[in-house]
Amino acid sequence: QVQVVESGGGLVQAGGSLRLSCAASGRTVRTYAMGWFRQAPGKEREFVATINWNGGSTYYADSVKGRFTISRDNAKNTVYLQMNSLKPEDTAVYYCAAAYSASYHPPLGDDKYDFWGQGTQVTVSS
């Protein structure tokens, strides 16, 4: 079992930045790919970014590419999502998730992720 807890959400103006953190505990997270997903009101949950077990491979949704950066510190069992140039359409609840995977390529589909956090709200005002 892996427990994940997100933090760092809040209210920010368009063009601003936020850094989300995801603290993982339980079994060693070094064998887990970690992903960020988001869900806006009235919309389905969507993929944002993912990173493989050792940080050597990352993938991003087209909507955030060039603005968001995912990273991880396995010594601290923590994954980060640095969000820059935020837009109102980035407003959503952001979820961190863990997928047991030793592959170079982390999974993209949310159905591949086994453990989820409770989410943290990000609101971007125009």
Rosetta blueprint (number, residue, H / E / L):
1 Q L
2 V E
3 Q E
4 V E
5 V E
6 E E
7 S E
8 G L
9 G L
10 G E
11 L E
12 V E
13 Q E
14 A L
15 G L
16 G L
17 S L
18 L E
19 R E
20 L E
21 S E
22 C E
23 A E
24 A E
25 S E
26 G E
27 R L
28 T L
29 V H
30 R H
31 T H
32 Y E
33 A E
34 M E
35 G E
36 W E
37 F E
38 R E
39 Q E
40 A L
41 P L
42 G L
43 K L
44 E L
45 R L
46 E E
47 F E
48 V E
49 A E
50 T E
51 I E
52 N L
53 W L
54 N L
55 G L
56 G L
57 S L
58 T E
59 Y E
60 Y E
61 A L
62 D L
63 S L
64 V L
65 K L
66 G L
67 R L
68 F E
69 T E
70 I E
71 S E
72 R E
73 D E
74 N L
75 A L
76 K L
77 N L
78 T E
79 V E
80 Y E
81 L E
82 Q E
83 M E
84 N L
85 S L
86 L L
87 K L
88 P H
89 E H
90 D H
91 T L
92 A E
93 V E
94 Y E
95 Y E
96 C E
97 A E
98 A E
99 A E
100 Y E
101 S L
102 A L
103 S L
104 Y L
105 H L
106 P L
107 P L
108 L L
109 G L
110 D H
111 D H
112 K H
113 Y L
114 D L
115 F E
116 W E
117 G L
118 Q L
119 G L
120 T E
121 Q E
122 V E
123 T E
124 V E
125 S E
126 S L
